[in-house]
Each structure stands twice: as C-alpha cells, then as structure tokens.
Amino acid sequence: MNLTVMQSAAFKEAYEALLPAFEQASGYKVTTLWTPSVDMMSRLKGGEVVDLVIMSAAAIDELIQHGKLAARVDLAKSGVALAVRAGAPQPDISSGDALKRALIAAKSVCYSTGPSGIYLAGLFEKMGIAEQIKAKQVVVKGEPAGAVVARGEAEIGFQQMSELLPVAGIDIVGPLSDDVQRITVFSAGVHAQAPQAAAAQALIRHLTAAAAAPVITKSGMQPV
C-alpha cells in the first residue's frame, strides 16, 4: 500500500523523524515529493493528484478554495531566521532598524521562493530598500538558502528556522526581532481526489499526536 505526500521543505526535519513510526504501524509505504511551494501550487492547480499536501496554511486555504483539497489541519508554526557562513561576523538583527542596516551593509542577501521569501520581499519594500539591495539579492528555489550561504555564495541568508537548523557550515544569528518577524503556520490537507484519503487522515493524526510535539520543537518549529 502506497501513500503519496507532496510538501515543501519547512516541515521536513520533523516529518522525516516522525514518518518511520507511521509506516511501521500502518503498513503503508509513503512516497514524499519534495517540491518548492511555487511549483506545488502550479502542479496541484494544474490537476496533479496526491494523497496529502503539506505547506503553508495560506497556500492550503487557497487550494481548498480551488477545490483541490478537502480541509486544513494545522501542524506547526515557524518564524524566519537569519544565518551567516560558519565563523563569519554576525550582524546585529536585534530590531527592524538594525536589520535594515545589516541588509544595506551586506554584500549579498539570499532568500527562498517560499513563504519566508515572499514575506521578505514585501518587508524590503516596506523598509524602502528594495531597489537599493535589488542587485545583491540571491533568490533560491529547490535548495536551502543556508546551503548557498555555506558555500560562500551569499553573505547572509534568510529562511524558516526549521530549514536553517539542519544545514552544515552556517551559524544561525537568530530569529528576526518581534517588530519584523513573520510567523508562518504549516498545515496539511487531504487531496479532494486522494486515492488513499483514510491513510492520509491517519498520517495527519500521527503528525499532530502529543508524542509528535517534542520532535516538532526540536526541529525549530512550534507545535500548533
């Protein structure tokens, strides 16, 4: 028996730690399609059918409105963090103003096409520095922003804390300050045409069980 899950990378660490117990208990073999959020939206809206989708709550809601998913169950929430290459000087990000100065001073700035990147693009506009830093922005899709920073291809990188923590070769400066932080809720939705809808629901129950909470916390997210 096979269950297909499509998801972005934010929930990956917790998911991969929790999945083996589900497979063992249920007898299902789970195939996971790791897909950038923008590609998930186009593929699912285009008619691709899977059993379960895991991505931002806002994206899940949009897919429900398009009739692609049946309902939303929240799994975890995460804030945006900043990282530099291991051993590199760490900028002051203790406030929005400090972050703005760090962005202007940085030689290059990396972020993803996911929820954190969409938010940051708007934040840079709000700060009035979007044009000023446009030429030094590195936008990545399909790999962690932290990996780009670790290779020295960007001086600072932003992503969900849960996506930065597993990356070797970087130092996490910390989460953004409260005045500029954006908390994203990541959720699951069973596909409206899921071949294995009952199994998908069972996996959701497994991911939201009390025993999953410490695993989610360890991954850099907060259980919902």
C-alpha positions as CSV (number, residue, x, y, z in Angstrom):
1,M,0.0,0.0,0.0
2,N,1.4,3.4,-1.0
3,L,0.6,6.9,0.2
4,T,1.9,9.9,-1.7
5,V,2.7,13.2,0.1
6,M,3.7,16.4,-1.6
7,Q,5.3,19.1,0.6
8,S,7.7,21.9,0.8
9,A,10.9,21.7,3.0
10,A,9.9,23.7,6.1
11,F,8.4,20.7,7.9
12,K,11.0,18.3,6.6
13,E,13.1,17.6,9.7
14,A,10.1,16.8,12.0
15,Y,8.3,14.9,9.2
16,E,11.3,12.6,8.5
17,A,11.8,11.9,12.2
18,L,8.1,11.0,12.7
19,L,7.4,9.1,9.5
20,P,9.1,5.7,10.2
21,A,6.9,5.0,13.1
22,F,3.8,5.7,11.0
23,E,5.0,3.5,8.2
24,Q,5.8,0.7,10.7
25,A,2.4,0.9,12.4
26,S,0.2,1.5,9.4
27,G,1.9,-0.8,6.8
28,Y,1.9,2.0,4.3
29,K,4.9,3.0,2.3
30,V,5.0,6.7,2.0
31,T,6.4,8.4,-1.1
32,T,7.2,12.1,-0.4
33,L,7.5,14.6,-3.3
34,W,9.7,17.4,-2.0
35,T,8.6,20.4,-4.1
36,P,9.2,24.2,-3.9
37,S,6.0,25.9,-2.8
38,V,5.5,27.8,-6.1
39,D,5.8,24.6,-8.1
40,M,3.4,22.8,-5.7
41,M,0.7,25.4,-6.4
42,S,1.0,25.2,-10.1
43,R,1.1,21.4,-10.2
44,L,-1.8,21.0,-7.9
45,K,-3.9,23.7,-9.5
46,G,-3.0,22.0,-12.8
47,G,-4.6,18.8,-11.8
48,E,-1.9,16.7,-10.2
49,V,-3.4,14.3,-7.6
50,V,-1.6,13.2,-4.4
51,D,-3.0,11.9,-1.1
52,L,-1.7,14.6,1.2
53,V,-0.3,18.1,0.9
54,I,1.8,19.9,3.5
55,M,2.7,23.6,3.1
56,S,1.8,27.0,4.5
57,A,-1.7,27.4,5.8
58,A,-2.4,30.3,3.4
59,A,-1.5,28.1,0.4
60,I,-3.6,25.2,1.8
61,D,-6.6,27.6,2.1
62,E,-6.1,28.7,-1.5
63,L,-6.1,25.2,-2.7
64,I,-9.2,24.4,-0.8
65,Q,-10.9,27.4,-2.5
66,H,-9.9,25.9,-5.8
67,G,-11.5,22.6,-4.8
68,K,-8.2,20.8,-4.8
69,L,-8.0,20.0,-1.1
70,A,-10.8,18.9,1.3
71,A,-9.8,20.6,4.6
72,R,-6.9,22.1,6.6
73,V,-5.3,20.8,9.7
74,D,-2.5,22.9,11.2
75,L,0.7,21.1,12.2
76,A,3.3,23.6,13.3
77,K,4.4,27.2,13.1
78,S,7.8,28.7,12.4
79,G,9.5,32.1,12.3
80,V,12.1,33.5,9.9
81,A,15.7,33.4,10.9
82,L,19.0,34.7,9.6
83,A,22.3,32.9,9.0
84,V,25.8,33.6,8.0
85,R,28.7,31.4,6.9
86,A,30.2,29.5,9.9
87,G,32.7,31.7,11.6
88,A,31.7,34.9,9.7
89,P,30.9,38.1,11.6
90,Q,27.3,38.2,12.8
91,P,25.3,41.3,12.1
92,D,23.1,43.0,14.7
93,I,19.5,42.0,14.0
94,S,18.1,43.0,17.4
95,S,15.5,45.3,15.8
96,G,14.0,46.1,12.5
97,D,16.2,49.2,12.2
98,A,19.3,47.1,12.9
99,L,18.2,44.5,10.3
100,K,17.8,47.3,7.8
101,R,21.4,48.5,8.4
102,A,22.6,44.9,8.1
103,L,20.9,44.5,4.8
104,I,22.3,47.7,3.4
105,A,25.8,46.7,4.6
106,A,25.7,43.1,3.3
107,K,27.5,42.2,0.1
108,S,24.7,39.7,-0.8
109,V,21.4,38.6,0.6
110,C,19.8,35.2,0.0
111,Y,16.3,34.0,0.5
112,S,13.9,31.4,-1.0
113,T,10.8,31.5,-3.1
114,G,8.8,30.1,-0.2
115,P,6.6,31.9,2.4
116,S,9.6,33.5,4.1
117,G,11.0,34.8,0.8
118,I,7.6,36.2,-0.2
119,Y,7.4,38.0,3.1
120,L,10.9,39.3,3.0
121,A,10.4,40.8,-0.5
122,G,7.5,42.8,0.9
123,L,9.5,43.7,4.0
124,F,12.3,45.1,1.9
125,E,9.7,47.2,0.1
126,K,8.2,48.4,3.4
127,M,11.7,49.3,4.6
128,G,12.3,51.4,1.5
129,I,15.4,49.5,0.5
130,A,14.1,47.1,-2.2
131,E,15.7,48.9,-5.1
132,Q,18.9,49.6,-3.1
133,I,19.6,46.0,-2.4
134,K,18.0,44.5,-5.6
135,A,21.3,43.9,-7.4
136,K,22.7,41.8,-4.5
137,Q,19.7,39.6,-3.8
138,V,20.1,35.9,-4.5
139,V,16.7,34.1,-4.7
140,V,16.9,30.3,-4.5
141,K,14.4,27.5,-5.3
142,G,14.8,23.8,-4.6
143,E,17.7,24.1,-2.0
144,P,18.0,25.7,1.4
145,A,19.1,29.3,1.5
146,G,21.6,28.2,4.1
147,A,23.4,26.0,1.7
148,V,24.1,29.0,-0.6
149,V,25.5,30.8,2.5
150,A,27.6,27.8,3.5
151,R,29.2,27.8,0.0
152,G,30.0,31.5,0.4
153,E,27.7,32.5,-2.5
154,A,25.8,34.8,-0.2
155,E,26.8,36.7,2.9
156,I,23.5,36.4,4.8
157,G,20.6,34.1,4.2
158,F,17.0,34.0,5.4
159,Q,14.7,31.1,5.8
160,Q,12.4,29.4,8.2
161,M,14.4,28.4,11.4
162,S,13.5,24.7,10.8
163,E,15.1,24.9,7.3
164,L,18.3,26.5,8.5
165,L,19.0,24.3,11.6
166,P,20.0,21.2,9.6
167,V,22.4,23.0,7.3
168,A,26.1,22.4,8.0
169,G,28.6,25.2,7.5
170,I,26.5,28.1,8.8
171,D,25.9,30.0,12.0
172,I,22.4,31.0,12.8
173,V,22.4,34.5,14.1
174,G,18.9,34.2,15.4
175,P,15.2,34.7,14.6
176,L,14.1,38.1,13.3
177,S,13.1,40.6,16.0
178,D,9.5,40.7,17.0
179,D,8.8,44.0,15.2
180,V,9.7,42.4,11.8
181,Q,9.1,38.8,12.5
182,R,6.5,36.8,10.5
183,I,5.2,33.5,11.9
184,T,4.0,31.1,9.3
185,V,1.7,28.2,10.1
186,F,2.3,25.0,8.2
187,S,-0.6,22.7,7.6
188,A,-1.8,19.5,6.0
189,G,-4.6,19.0,3.6
190,V,-6.0,15.8,2.1
191,H,-6.5,16.0,-1.6
192,A,-10.1,16.1,-2.7
193,Q,-9.5,13.2,-5.0
194,A,-7.0,11.3,-2.8
195,P,-6.8,7.6,-3.6
196,Q,-5.8,6.9,0.0
197,A,-7.8,9.5,1.9
198,A,-8.2,7.4,5.0
199,A,-4.5,6.7,5.2
200,A,-3.7,10.4,4.7
201,Q,-6.0,11.3,7.6
202,A,-4.2,8.7,9.7
203,L,-0.9,10.3,8.9
204,I,-2.2,13.7,9.9
205,R,-3.3,12.2,13.2
206,H,0.2,10.8,13.7
207,L,1.8,14.2,12.9
208,T,-0.5,16.0,15.4
209,A,-0.4,13.5,18.2
210,A,1.0,14.5,21.6
211,A,4.1,12.4,21.0
212,A,5.0,14.5,17.9
213,A,5.2,17.8,19.8
214,P,8.8,17.4,21.2
215,V,10.0,16.2,17.8
216,I,8.5,19.3,16.1
217,T,10.0,21.6,18.8
218,K,13.5,20.0,18.3
219,S,13.2,20.8,14.6
220,G,13.0,24.5,15.2
221,M,9.2,24.8,14.9
222,Q,6.4,25.1,17.5
223,P,3.5,22.6,17.6
224,V,0.1,24.0,16.9
